[in-house]
């Protein structure tokens, strides 16, 4: 199997970033309603829209890649951070589907591991798929190959 890449859905990115756009609009309206401030500036609107688009790209830039031996989590638009997690270190995983994610066909995947740096990894807004079942199979295969057994 080659590597498989998972990223948040576009609709999830748009919805999660919406409060930034709404907050900017509310600030512009409130500041413009005071006659003594005269703060409202039509040039602020493009900056708020550009910030909103940046937030959408920031959420969308999260990539979770799985290959036969490890899981790789990449995030960031201008500066990238890459976390590596060996598959045999994954202890458990959960799926969380709040109501708003069920509407758009997405889910949150929480991965618990024995990794010291990142014991819990949350993948937000992942499209509904057989991803968790494939992850489970790869984890079991990797544990068998490395002869790793969990002792509690």
Secondary structure as the mmCIF struct_conf table of DSSP 4:
data_model
#
loop_
_struct_conf.conf_type_id
_struct_conf.id
_struct_conf.beg_label_comp_id
_struct_conf.beg_label_asym_id
_struct_conf.beg_label_seq_id
_struct_conf.end_label_comp_id
_struct_conf.end_label_asym_id
_struct_conf.end_label_seq_id
STRN STRN1 UNK A 4 UNK A 7
STRN STRN2 UNK A 8 UNK A 8
HELX_RH_AL_P HELX_RH_AL_P1 UNK A 10 UNK A 33
TURN_TY1_P TURN_TY1_P1 UNK A 35 UNK A 37
HELX_RH_AL_P HELX_RH_AL_P2 UNK A 42 UNK A 60
TURN_TY1_P TURN_TY1_P2 UNK A 61 UNK A 61
STRN STRN3 UNK A 63 UNK A 66
BEND BEND1 UNK A 68 UNK A 69
STRN STRN4 UNK A 70 UNK A 75
BEND BEND2 UNK A 77 UNK A 79
STRN STRN5 UNK A 81 UNK A 86
HELX_RH_3T_P HELX_RH_3T_P1 UNK A 87 UNK A 89
STRN STRN6 UNK A 90 UNK A 96
HELX_RH_AL_P HELX_RH_AL_P3 UNK A 99 UNK A 104
TURN_TY1_P TURN_TY1_P3 UNK A 105 UNK A 105
STRN STRN7 UNK A 106 UNK A 113
BEND BEND3 UNK A 114 UNK A 114
BEND BEND4 UNK A 116 UNK A 117
BEND BEND5 UNK A 119 UNK A 119
STRN STRN8 UNK A 120 UNK A 127
BEND BEND6 UNK A 128 UNK A 130
HELX_RH_AL_P HELX_RH_AL_P4 UNK A 131 UNK A 146
TURN_TY1_P TURN_TY1_P4 UNK A 147 UNK A 147
#
